[in-house]
Amino acid sequence: MNKDIFEGKWEQMRGEAQKTWGKLTNEDLEIVKGDAKILVGKLQEKYGMTKEAAEKAIEDLKGKIKK
C-alpha cells in the first residue's frame, strides 16, 4: 500500500474516513494527508486493528468511493 492510492481523491476519502472512523480527529486526518501508511497507523492506534485489517478497511473504503 502506498501514498499514491489516494492521489487526487484525498478530500473525498477524508470525508468518508471521518464518517467511517469517527475516532479519527481532524488533526489525525490532517497528519495523514493522503498517506496510506500513516492512515494504517492511525487505525491501529485508535481502533486496535492489525496492519492487515487496517489495510483491508482502507481498500474497502476506496471501493465505496469508486462507485
N, CA, C, O and CB atoms as a CASP TS submission, in Angstrom:
PFRMAT TS
TARGET T0000
AUTHOR 0000-0000-0000
METHOD Language model
MODEL 1
PARENT N/A
ATOM      1  N   MET     1       0.859  -1.169   0.000  1.00  0.00           N
ATOM      2  CA  MET     1       0.000   0.000   0.000  1.00  0.00           C
ATOM      3  C   MET     1       0.905   1.230   0.000  1.00  0.00           C
ATOM      4  O   MET     1       1.864   1.303   0.768  1.00  0.00           O
ATOM      5  CB  MET     1      -0.977  -0.001   1.232  1.00  0.00           C
ATOM      6  N   ASN     2       0.598   2.180  -0.852  1.00  0.00           N
ATOM      7  CA  ASN     2       1.439   3.369  -0.884  1.00  0.00           C
ATOM      8  C   ASN     2       0.611   4.636  -0.960  1.00  0.00           C
ATOM      9  O   ASN     2      -0.613   4.603  -1.085  1.00  0.00           O
ATOM     10  CB  ASN     2       2.393   3.307  -2.055  1.00  0.00           C
ATOM     11  N   LYS     3       1.312   5.747  -0.880  1.00  0.00           N
ATOM     12  CA  LYS     3       0.665   7.053  -0.835  1.00  0.00           C
ATOM     13  C   LYS     3      -0.161   7.329  -2.082  1.00  0.00           C
ATOM     14  O   LYS     3      -1.174   8.026  -2.008  1.00  0.00           O
ATOM     15  CB  LYS     3       1.700   8.136  -0.661  1.00  0.00           C
ATOM     16  N   ASP     4       0.248   6.800  -3.212  1.00  0.00           N
ATOM     17  CA  ASP     4      -0.421   7.092  -4.474  1.00  0.00           C
ATOM     18  C   ASP     4      -1.865   6.603  -4.530  1.00  0.00           C
ATOM     19  O   ASP     4      -2.621   7.037  -5.399  1.00  0.00           O
ATOM     20  CB  ASP     4       0.349   6.481  -5.597  1.00  0.00           C
ATOM     21  N   ILE     5      -2.264   5.715  -3.629  1.00  0.00           N
ATOM     22  CA  ILE     5      -3.636   5.201  -3.708  1.00  0.00           C
ATOM     23  C   ILE     5      -4.661   6.301  -3.500  1.00  0.00           C
ATOM     24  O   ILE     5      -5.806   6.170  -3.933  1.00  0.00           O
ATOM     25  CB  ILE     5      -3.848   4.102  -2.678  1.00  0.00           C
ATOM     26  N   PHE     6      -4.270   7.366  -2.852  1.00  0.00           N
ATOM     27  CA  PHE     6      -5.198   8.452  -2.559  1.00  0.00           C
ATOM     28  C   PHE     6      -5.062   9.618  -3.524  1.00  0.00           C
ATOM     29  O   PHE     6      -5.836  10.572  -3.454  1.00  0.00           O
ATOM     30  CB  PHE     6      -4.989   8.936  -1.155  1.00  0.00           C
ATOM     31  N   GLU     7      -4.099   9.554  -4.412  1.00  0.00           N
ATOM     32  CA  GLU     7      -3.807  10.690  -5.278  1.00  0.00           C
ATOM     33  C   GLU     7      -5.076  11.196  -5.955  1.00  0.00           C
ATOM     34  O   GLU     7      -5.791  10.439  -6.611  1.00  0.00           O
ATOM     35  CB  GLU     7      -2.761  10.306  -6.331  1.00  0.00           C
ATOM     36  N   GLY     8      -5.340  12.479  -5.786  1.00  0.00           N
ATOM     37  CA  GLY     8      -6.486  13.103  -6.416  1.00  0.00           C
ATOM     38  C   GLY     8      -7.817  12.837  -5.748  1.00  0.00           C
ATOM     39  O   GLY     8      -8.831  13.409  -6.151  1.00  0.00           O
ATOM     40  N   LYS     9      -7.841  11.989  -4.742  1.00  0.00           N
ATOM     41  CA  LYS     9      -9.110  11.638  -4.094  1.00  0.00           C
ATOM     42  C   LYS     9      -9.075  11.838  -2.582  1.00  0.00           C
ATOM     43  O   LYS     9     -10.017  11.450  -1.891  1.00  0.00           O
ATOM     44  CB  LYS     9      -9.464  10.199  -4.402  1.00  0.00           C
ATOM     45  N   TRP    10      -8.022  12.429  -2.065  1.00  0.00           N
ATOM     46  CA  TRP    10      -7.899  12.503  -0.618  1.00  0.00           C
ATOM     47  C   TRP    10      -9.042  13.269   0.030  1.00  0.00           C
ATOM     48  O   TRP    10      -9.562  12.827   1.055  1.00  0.00           O
ATOM     49  CB  TRP    10      -6.594  13.142  -0.250  1.00  0.00           C
ATOM     50  N   GLU    11      -9.448  14.400  -0.532  1.00  0.00           N
ATOM     51  CA  GLU    11     -10.514  15.171   0.111  1.00  0.00           C
ATOM     52  C   GLU    11     -11.807  14.358   0.185  1.00  0.00           C
ATOM     53  O   GLU    11     -12.507  14.399   1.197  1.00  0.00           O
ATOM     54  CB  GLU    11     -10.759  16.486  -0.649  1.00  0.00           C
ATOM     55  N   GLN    12     -12.120  13.632  -0.865  1.00  0.00           N
ATOM     56  CA  GLN    12     -13.304  12.775  -0.860  1.00  0.00           C
ATOM     57  C   GLN    12     -13.125  11.633   0.142  1.00  0.00           C
ATOM     58  O   GLN    12     -14.040  11.314   0.901  1.00  0.00           O
ATOM     59  CB  GLN    12     -13.576  12.214  -2.277  1.00  0.00           C
ATOM     60  N   MET    13     -11.950  11.029   0.136  1.00  0.00           N
ATOM     61  CA  MET    13     -11.668   9.928   1.077  1.00  0.00           C
ATOM     62  C   MET    13     -11.686  10.429   2.510  1.00  0.00           C
ATOM     63  O   MET    13     -12.151   9.735   3.414  1.00  0.00           O
ATOM     64  CB  MET    13     -10.304   9.278   0.765  1.00  0.00           C
ATOM     65  N   ARG    14     -11.180  11.632   2.710  1.00  0.00           N
ATOM     66  CA  ARG    14     -11.117  12.188   4.057  1.00  0.00           C
ATOM     67  C   ARG    14     -12.516  12.269   4.675  1.00  0.00           C
ATOM     68  O   ARG    14     -12.718  11.890   5.828  1.00  0.00           O
ATOM     69  CB  ARG    14     -10.462  13.580   4.032  1.00  0.00           C
ATOM     70  N   GLY    15     -13.469  12.764   3.901  1.00  0.00           N
ATOM     71  CA  GLY    15     -14.841  12.860   4.390  1.00  0.00           C
ATOM     72  C   GLY    15     -15.422  11.497   4.726  1.00  0.00           C
ATOM     73  O   GLY    15     -16.071  11.325   5.758  1.00  0.00           O
ATOM     74  N   GLU    16     -15.187  10.536   3.854  1.00  0.00           N
ATOM     75  CA  GLU    16     -15.675   9.175   4.101  1.00  0.00           C
ATOM     76  C   GLU    16     -14.966   8.551   5.297  1.00  0.00           C
ATOM     77  O   GLU    16     -15.581   7.838   6.091  1.00  0.00           O
ATOM     78  CB  GLU    16     -15.478   8.296   2.854  1.00  0.00           C
ATOM     79  N   ALA    17     -13.670   8.821   5.422  1.00  0.00           N
ATOM     80  CA  ALA    17     -12.905   8.287   6.555  1.00  0.00           C
ATOM     81  C   ALA    17     -13.466   8.818   7.871  1.00  0.00           C
ATOM     82  O   ALA    17     -13.577   8.076   8.847  1.00  0.00           O
ATOM     83  CB  ALA    17     -11.406   8.653   6.424  1.00  0.00           C
ATOM     84  N   GLN    18     -13.819  10.098   7.895  1.00  0.00           N
ATOM     85  CA  GLN    18     -14.385  10.673   9.117  1.00  0.00           C
ATOM     86  C   GLN    18     -15.726  10.035   9.454  1.00  0.00           C
ATOM     87  O   GLN    18     -16.019   9.791  10.625  1.00  0.00           O
ATOM     88  CB  GLN    18     -14.548  12.187   8.970  1.00  0.00           C
ATOM     89  N   LYS    19     -16.545   9.763   8.436  1.00  0.00           N
ATOM     90  CA  LYS    19     -17.837   9.113   8.680  1.00  0.00           C
ATOM     91  C   LYS    19     -17.638   7.680   9.169  1.00  0.00           C
ATOM     92  O   LYS    19     -18.319   7.224  10.087  1.00  0.00           O
ATOM     93  CB  LYS    19     -18.698   9.123   7.399  1.00  0.00           C
ATOM     94  N   THR    20     -16.700   6.981   8.545  1.00  0.00           N
ATOM     95  CA  THR    20     -16.476   5.568   8.840  1.00  0.00           C
ATOM     96  C   THR    20     -15.763   5.367  10.168  1.00  0.00           C
ATOM     97  O   THR    20     -16.137   4.500  10.958  1.00  0.00           O
ATOM     98  CB  THR    20     -15.676   4.925   7.729  1.00  0.00           C
ATOM     99  N   TRP    21     -14.744   6.165  10.407  1.00  0.00           N
ATOM    100  CA  TRP    21     -13.922   6.020  11.611  1.00  0.00           C
ATOM    101  C   TRP    21     -14.008   7.298  12.438  1.00  0.00           C
ATOM    102  O   TRP    21     -13.113   8.142  12.394  1.00  0.00           O
ATOM    103  CB  TRP    21     -12.442   5.703  11.242  1.00  0.00           C
ATOM    104  N   GLY    22     -15.077   7.425  13.178  1.00  0.00           N
ATOM    105  CA  GLY    22     -15.349   8.635  13.940  1.00  0.00           C
ATOM    106  C   GLY    22     -14.316   8.983  15.000  1.00  0.00           C
ATOM    107  O   GLY    22     -14.258  10.122  15.463  1.00  0.00           O
ATOM    108  N   LYS    23     -13.502   8.012  15.385  1.00  0.00           N
ATOM    109  CA  LYS    23     -12.461   8.296  16.381  1.00  0.00           C
ATOM    110  C   LYS    23     -11.303   9.086  15.784  1.00  0.00           C
ATOM    111  O   LYS    23     -10.488   9.643  16.521  1.00  0.00           O
ATOM    112  CB  LYS    23     -11.938   6.996  16.982  1.00  0.00           C
ATOM    113  N   LEU    24     -11.223   9.141  14.453  1.00  0.00           N
ATOM    114  CA  LEU    24     -10.166   9.925  13.811  1.00  0.00           C
ATOM    115  C   LEU    24     -10.562  11.395  13.861  1.00  0.00           C
ATOM    116  O   LEU    24     -11.644  11.776  13.414  1.00  0.00           O
ATOM    117  CB  LEU    24      -9.923   9.458  12.333  1.00  0.00           C
ATOM    118  N   THR    25      -9.679  12.206  14.407  1.00  0.00           N
ATOM    119  CA  THR    25      -9.951  13.637  14.524  1.00  0.00           C
ATOM    120  C   THR    25      -9.531  14.364  13.252  1.00  0.00           C
ATOM    121  O   THR    25      -8.844  13.804  12.398  1.00  0.00           O
ATOM    122  CB  THR    25      -9.224  14.229  15.744  1.00  0.00           C
ATOM    123  N   ASN    26      -9.955  15.616  13.143  1.00  0.00           N
ATOM    124  CA  ASN    26      -9.495  16.448  12.028  1.00  0.00           C
ATOM    125  C   ASN    26      -7.977  16.537  12.034  1.00  0.00           C
ATOM    126  O   ASN    26      -7.341  16.519  10.980  1.00  0.00           O
ATOM    127  CB  ASN    26     -10.116  17.861  12.102  1.00  0.00           C
ATOM    128  N   GLU    27      -7.402  16.632  13.225  1.00  0.00           N
ATOM    129  CA  GLU    27      -5.945  16.700  13.349  1.00  0.00           C
ATOM    130  C   GLU    27      -5.297  15.419  12.821  1.00  0.00           C
ATOM    131  O   GLU    27      -4.294  15.479  12.110  1.00  0.00           O
ATOM    132  CB  GLU    27      -5.538  16.935  14.817  1.00  0.00           C
ATOM    133  N   ASP    28      -5.863  14.270  13.164  1.00  0.00           N
ATOM    134  CA  ASP    28      -5.345  12.992  12.656  1.00  0.00           C
ATOM    135  C   ASP    28      -5.348  12.993  11.132  1.00  0.00           C
ATOM    136  O   ASP    28      -4.356  12.636  10.497  1.00  0.00           O
ATOM    137  CB  ASP    28      -6.185  11.805  13.194  1.00  0.00           C
ATOM    138  N   LEU    29      -6.474  13.398  10.556  1.00  0.00           N
ATOM    139  CA  LEU    29      -6.610  13.358   9.100  1.00  0.00           C
ATOM    140  C   LEU    29      -5.728  14.400   8.422  1.00  0.00           C
ATOM    141  O   LEU    29      -5.296  14.200   7.286  1.00  0.00           O
ATOM    142  CB  LEU    29      -8.064  13.574   8.701  1.00  0.00           C
ATOM    143  N   GLU    30      -5.459  15.500   9.102  1.00  0.00           N
ATOM    144  CA  GLU    30      -4.531  16.497   8.561  1.00  0.00           C
ATOM    145  C   GLU    30      -3.119  15.914   8.522  1.00  0.00           C
ATOM    146  O   GLU    30      -2.364  16.172   7.584  1.00  0.00           O
ATOM    147  CB  GLU    30      -4.560  17.804   9.411  1.00  0.00           C
ATOM    148  N   ILE    31      -2.769  15.138   9.526  1.00  0.00           N
ATOM    149  CA  ILE    31      -1.457  14.480   9.561  1.00  0.00           C
ATOM    150  C   ILE    31      -1.360  13.441   8.454  1.00  0.00           C
ATOM    151  O   ILE    31      -0.315  13.311   7.817  1.00  0.00           O
ATOM    152  CB  ILE    31      -1.209  13.821  10.936  1.00  0.00           C
ATOM    153  N   VAL    32      -2.433  12.703   8.222  1.00  0.00           N
ATOM    154  CA  VAL    32      -2.444  11.652   7.195  1.00  0.00           C
ATOM    155  C   VAL    32      -2.206  12.246   5.810  1.00  0.00           C
ATOM    156  O   VAL    32      -1.363  11.752   5.061  1.00  0.00           O
ATOM    157  CB  VAL    32      -3.783  10.885   7.218  1.00  0.00           C
ATOM    158  N   LYS    33      -2.937  13.295   5.467  1.00  0.00           N
ATOM    159  CA  LYS    33      -2.818  13.970   4.164  1.00  0.00           C
ATOM    160  C   LYS    33      -2.682  13.004   2.997  1.00  0.00           C
ATOM    161  O   LYS    33      -1.883  13.230   2.088  1.00  0.00           O
ATOM    162  CB  LYS    33      -1.631  14.899   4.176  1.00  0.00           C
ATOM    163  N   GLY    34      -3.453  11.938   3.021  1.00  0.00           N
ATOM    164  CA  GLY    34      -3.452  11.012   1.897  1.00  0.00           C
ATOM    165  C   GLY    34      -2.387   9.936   1.943  1.00  0.00           C
ATOM    166  O   GLY    34      -2.287   9.139   1.011  1.00  0.00           O
ATOM    167  N   ASP    35      -1.586   9.888   3.001  1.00  0.00           N
ATOM    168  CA  ASP    35      -0.533   8.877   3.106  1.00  0.00           C
ATOM    169  C   ASP    35      -1.109   7.613   3.756  1.00  0.00           C
ATOM    170  O   ASP    35      -1.429   7.602   4.944  1.00  0.00           O
ATOM    171  CB  ASP    35       0.681   9.421   3.929  1.00  0.00           C
ATOM    172  N   ALA    36      -1.232   6.566   2.964  1.00  0.00           N
ATOM    173  CA  ALA    36      -1.864   5.329   3.428  1.00  0.00           C
ATOM    174  C   ALA    36      -1.145   4.724   4.629  1.00  0.00           C
ATOM    175  O   ALA    36      -1.793   4.197   5.533  1.00  0.00           O
ATOM    176  CB  ALA    36      -1.909   4.317   2.300  1.00  0.00           C
ATOM    177  N   LYS    37       0.181   4.792   4.650  1.00  0.00           N
ATOM    178  CA  LYS    37       0.926   4.209   5.775  1.00  0.00           C
ATOM    179  C   LYS    37       0.554   4.890   7.083  1.00  0.00           C
ATOM    180  O   LYS    37       0.395   4.236   8.114  1.00  0.00           O
ATOM    181  CB  LYS    37       2.441   4.322   5.539  1.00  0.00           C
ATOM    182  N   ILE    38       0.418   6.208   7.028  1.00  0.00           N
ATOM    183  CA  ILE    38       0.054   6.941   8.240  1.00  0.00           C
ATOM    184  C   ILE    38      -1.377   6.605   8.644  1.00  0.00           C
ATOM    185  O   ILE    38      -1.664   6.448   9.830  1.00  0.00           O
ATOM    186  CB  ILE    38       0.212   8.465   8.028  1.00  0.00           C
ATOM    187  N   LEU    39      -2.275   6.493   7.671  1.00  0.00           N
ATOM    188  CA  LEU    39      -3.661   6.137   7.981  1.00  0.00           C
ATOM    189  C   LEU    39      -3.735   4.747   8.607  1.00  0.00           C
ATOM    190  O   LEU    39      -4.492   4.536   9.555  1.00  0.00           O
ATOM    191  CB  LEU    39      -4.531   6.195   6.711  1.00  0.00           C
ATOM    192  N   VAL    40      -2.969   3.813   8.095  1.00  0.00           N
ATOM    193  CA  VAL    40      -2.917   2.470   8.691  1.00  0.00           C
ATOM    194  C   VAL    40      -2.506   2.589  10.160  1.00  0.00           C
ATOM    195  O   VAL    40      -3.126   1.979  11.031  1.00  0.00           O
ATOM    196  CB  VAL    40      -1.919   1.544   7.910  1.00  0.00           C
ATOM    197  N   GLY    41      -1.476   3.365  10.431  1.00  0.00           N
ATOM    198  CA  GLY    41      -1.010   3.555  11.802  1.00  0.00           C
ATOM    199  C   GLY    41      -2.065   4.174  12.699  1.00  0.00           C
ATOM    200  O   GLY    41      -2.224   3.773  13.852  1.00  0.00           O
ATOM    201  N   LYS    42      -2.787   5.153  12.169  1.00  0.00           N
ATOM    202  CA  LYS    42      -3.844   5.801  12.957  1.00  0.00           C
ATOM    203  C   LYS    42      -4.975   4.821  13.269  1.00  0.00           C
ATOM    204  O   LYS    42      -5.511   4.823  14.376  1.00  0.00           O
ATOM    205  CB  LYS    42      -4.401   7.027  12.207  1.00  0.00           C
ATOM    206  N   LEU    43      -5.337   3.983  12.294  1.00  0.00           N
ATOM    207  CA  LEU    43      -6.385   2.986  12.539  1.00  0.00           C
ATOM    208  C   LEU    43      -5.926   1.963  13.574  1.00  0.00           C
ATOM    209  O   LEU    43      -6.716   1.518  14.406  1.00  0.00           O
ATOM    210  CB  LEU    43      -6.773   2.276  11.227  1.00  0.00           C
ATOM    211  N   GLN    44      -4.656   1.595  13.522  1.00  0.00           N
ATOM    212  CA  GLN    44      -4.123   0.669  14.524  1.00  0.00           C
ATOM    213  C   GLN    44      -4.170   1.309  15.908  1.00  0.00           C
ATOM    214  O   GLN    44      -4.561   0.672  16.886  1.00  0.00           O
ATOM    215  CB  GLN    44      -2.676   0.254  14.171  1.00  0.00           C
ATOM    216  N   GLU    45      -3.768   2.564  15.976  1.00  0.00           N
ATOM    217  CA  GLU    45      -3.710   3.281  17.247  1.00  0.00           C
ATOM    218  C   GLU    45      -5.103   3.500  17.844  1.00  0.00           C
ATOM    219  O   GLU    45      -5.317   3.237  19.027  1.00  0.00           O
ATOM    220  CB  GLU    45      -3.010   4.622  17.058  1.00  0.00           C
ATOM    221  N   LYS    46      -6.036   3.973  17.041  1.00  0.00           N
ATOM    222  CA  LYS    46      -7.356   4.359  17.549  1.00  0.00           C
ATOM    223  C   LYS    46      -8.320   3.183  17.700  1.00  0.00           C
ATOM    224  O   LYS    46      -9.184   3.191  18.577  1.00  0.00           O
ATOM    225  CB  LYS    46      -7.966   5.385  16.635  1.00  0.00           C
ATOM    226  N   TYR    47      -8.170   2.168  16.838  1.00  0.00           N
ATOM    227  CA  TYR    47      -9.128   1.066  16.825  1.00  0.00           C
ATOM    228  C   TYR    47      -8.522  -0.287  17.180  1.00  0.00           C
ATOM    229  O   TYR    47      -9.246  -1.279  17.254  1.00  0.00           O
ATOM    230  CB  TYR    47      -9.761   0.979  15.482  1.00  0.00           C
ATOM    231  N   GLY    48      -7.219  -0.350  17.398  1.00  0.00           N
ATOM    232  CA  GLY    48      -6.586  -1.613  17.753  1.00  0.00           C
ATOM    233  C   GLY    48      -6.567  -2.629  16.620  1.00  0.00           C
ATOM    234  O   GLY    48      -6.468  -3.832  16.859  1.00  0.00           O
ATOM    235  N   MET    49      -6.661  -2.145  15.389  1.00  0.00           N
ATOM    236  CA  MET    49      -6.645  -3.039  14.222  1.00  0.00           C
ATOM    237  C   MET    49      -5.240  -3.568  13.972  1.00  0.00           C
ATOM    238  O   MET    49      -4.249  -2.925  14.318  1.00  0.00           O
ATOM    239  CB  MET    49      -7.167  -2.309  12.968  1.00  0.00           C
ATOM    240  N   THR    50      -5.172  -4.740  13.368  1.00  0.00           N
ATOM    241  CA  THR    50      -3.884  -5.211  12.869  1.00  0.00           C
ATOM    242  C   THR    50      -3.565  -4.415  11.607  1.00  0.00           C
ATOM    243  O   THR    50      -4.434  -3.752  11.041  1.00  0.00           O
ATOM    244  CB  THR    50      -3.903  -6.763  12.583  1.00  0.00           C
ATOM    245  N   LYS    51      -2.323  -4.489  11.181  1.00  0.00           N
ATOM    246  CA  LYS    51      -1.930  -3.803   9.950  1.00  0.00           C
ATOM    247  C   LYS    51      -2.774  -4.305   8.780  1.00  0.00           C
ATOM    248  O   LYS    51      -3.255  -3.518   7.964  1.00  0.00           O
ATOM    249  CB  LYS    51      -0.423  -4.015   9.660  1.00  0.00           C
ATOM    250  N   GLU    52      -2.944  -5.612   8.709  1.00  0.00           N
ATOM    251  CA  GLU    52      -3.701  -6.214   7.610  1.00  0.00           C
ATOM    252  C   GLU    52      -5.164  -5.773   7.633  1.00  0.00           C
ATOM    253  O   GLU    52      -5.742  -5.479   6.586  1.00  0.00           O
ATOM    254  CB  GLU    52      -3.615  -7.740   7.680  1.00  0.00           C
ATOM    255  N   ALA    53      -5.758  -5.729   8.818  1.00  0.00           N
ATOM    256  CA  ALA    53      -7.158  -5.312   8.937  1.00  0.00           C
ATOM    257  C   ALA    53      -7.320  -3.845   8.541  1.00  0.00           C
ATOM    258  O   ALA    53      -8.292  -3.475   7.882  1.00  0.00           O
ATOM    259  CB  ALA    53      -7.666  -5.533  10.377  1.00  0.00           C
ATOM    260  N   ALA    54      -6.362  -3.017   8.947  1.00  0.00           N
ATOM    261  CA  ALA    54      -6.416  -1.597   8.593  1.00  0.00           C
ATOM    262  C   ALA    54      -6.276  -1.416   7.084  1.00  0.00           C
ATOM    263  O   ALA    54      -6.993  -0.616   6.483  1.00  0.00           O
ATOM    264  CB  ALA    54      -5.312  -0.811   9.329  1.00  0.00           C
ATOM    265  N   GLU    55      -5.357  -2.155   6.476  1.00  0.00           N
ATOM    266  CA  GLU    55      -5.177  -2.063   5.026  1.00  0.00           C
ATOM    267  C   GLU    55      -6.449  -2.500   4.300  1.00  0.00           C
ATOM    268  O   GLU    55      -6.845  -1.882   3.312  1.00  0.00           O
ATOM    269  CB  GLU    55      -3.979  -2.925   4.572  1.00  0.00           C
ATOM    270  N   LYS    56      -7.085  -3.558   4.786  1.00  0.00           N
ATOM    271  CA  LYS    56      -8.328  -4.030   4.163  1.00  0.00           C
ATOM    272  C   LYS    56      -9.433  -2.993   4.329  1.00  0.00           C
ATOM    273  O   LYS    56     -10.192  -2.742   3.393  1.00  0.00           O
ATOM    274  CB  LYS    56      -8.767  -5.381   4.775  1.00  0.00           C
ATOM    275  N   ALA    57      -9.530  -2.397   5.495  1.00  0.00           N
ATOM    276  CA  ALA    57     -10.553  -1.379   5.742  1.00  0.00           C
ATOM    277  C   ALA    57     -10.371  -0.189   4.796  1.00  0.00           C
ATOM    278  O   ALA    57     -11.348   0.372   4.299  1.00  0.00           O
ATOM    279  CB  ALA    57     -10.499  -0.906   7.211  1.00  0.00           C
ATOM    280  N   ILE    58      -9.122   0.187   4.554  1.00  0.00           N
ATOM    281  CA  ILE    58      -8.842   1.293   3.632  1.00  0.00           C
ATOM    282  C   ILE    58      -9.221   0.897   2.209  1.00  0.00           C
ATOM    283  O   ILE    58      -9.810   1.693   1.478  1.00  0.00           O
ATOM    284  CB  ILE    58      -7.348   1.699   3.697  1.00  0.00           C
ATOM    285  N   GLU    59      -8.890  -0.314   1.822  1.00  0.00           N
ATOM    286  CA  GLU    59      -9.257  -0.797   0.480  1.00  0.00           C
ATOM    287  C   GLU    59     -10.775  -0.817   0.320  1.00  0.00           C
ATOM    288  O   GLU    59     -11.296  -0.443  -0.731  1.00  0.00           O
ATOM    289  CB  GLU    59      -8.674  -2.213   0.228  1.00  0.00           C
ATOM    290  N   ASP    60     -11.484  -1.251   1.360  1.00  0.00           N
ATOM    291  CA  ASP    60     -12.944  -1.269   1.317  1.00  0.00           C
ATOM    292  C   ASP    60     -13.495   0.146   1.146  1.00  0.00           C
ATOM    293  O   ASP    60     -14.433   0.366   0.381  1.00  0.00           O
ATOM    294  CB  ASP    60     -13.512  -1.914   2.595  1.00  0.00           C
ATOM    295  N   LEU    61     -12.911   1.092   1.856  1.00  0.00           N
ATOM    296  CA  LEU    61     -13.343   2.485   1.744  1.00  0.00           C
ATOM    297  C   LEU    61     -13.076   3.021   0.342  1.00  0.00           C
ATOM    298  O   LEU    61     -13.906   3.726  -0.233  1.00  0.00           O
ATOM    299  CB  LEU    61     -12.628   3.356   2.791  1.00  0.00           C
ATOM    300  N   LYS    62     -11.921   2.682  -0.197  1.00  0.00           N
ATOM    301  CA  LYS    62     -11.606   3.097  -1.575  1.00  0.00           C
ATOM    302  C   LYS    62     -12.644   2.555  -2.543  1.00  0.00           C
ATOM    303  O   LYS    62     -13.065   3.256  -3.463  1.00  0.00           O
ATOM    304  CB  LYS    62     -10.197   2.614  -1.987  1.00  0.00           C
ATOM    305  N   GLY    63     -13.058   1.312  -2.340  1.00  0.00           N
ATOM    306  CA  GLY    63     -14.063   0.694  -3.200  1.00  0.00           C
ATOM    307  C   GLY    63     -15.394   1.425  -3.145  1.00  0.00           C
ATOM    308  O   GLY    63     -16.069   1.565  -4.165  1.00  0.00           O
ATOM    309  N   LYS    64     -15.779   1.893  -1.961  1.00  0.00           N
ATOM    310  CA  LYS    64     -17.021   2.645  -1.818  1.00  0.00           C
ATOM    311  C   LYS    64     -16.959   3.957  -2.589  1.00  0.00           C
ATOM    312  O   LYS    64     -17.955   4.391  -3.168  1.00  0.00           O
ATOM    313  CB  LYS    64     -17.313   2.916  -0.342  1.00  0.00           C
ATOM    314  N   ILE    65     -15.805   4.578  -2.596  1.00  0.00           N
ATOM    315  CA  ILE    65     -15.658   5.880  -3.247  1.00  0.00           C
ATOM    316  C   ILE    65     -15.661   5.746  -4.765  1.00  0.00           C
ATOM    317  O   ILE    65     -16.149   6.633  -5.466  1.00  0.00           O
ATOM    318  CB  ILE    65     -14.370   6.560  -2.788  1.00  0.00           C
ATOM    319  N   LYS    66     -15.127   4.655  -5.268  1.00  0.00           N
ATOM    320  CA  LYS    66     -15.070   4.452  -6.719  1.00  0.00           C
ATOM    321  C   LYS    66     -16.448   4.274  -7.331  1.00  0.00           C
ATOM    322  O   LYS    66     -16.628   4.483  -8.531  1.00  0.00           O
ATOM    323  CB  LYS    66     -14.213   3.248  -7.043  1.00  0.00           C
ATOM    324  N   LYS    67     -17.424   3.888  -6.515  1.00  0.00           N
ATOM    325  CA  LYS    67     -18.774   3.610  -7.032  1.00  0.00           C
ATOM    326  C   LYS    67     -19.515   4.880  -7.347  1.00  0.00           C
ATOM    327  O   LYS    67     -20.662   4.832  -7.791  1.00  0.00           O
ATOM    328  CB  LYS    67     -19.573   2.790  -6.035  1.00  0.00           C
TER
END
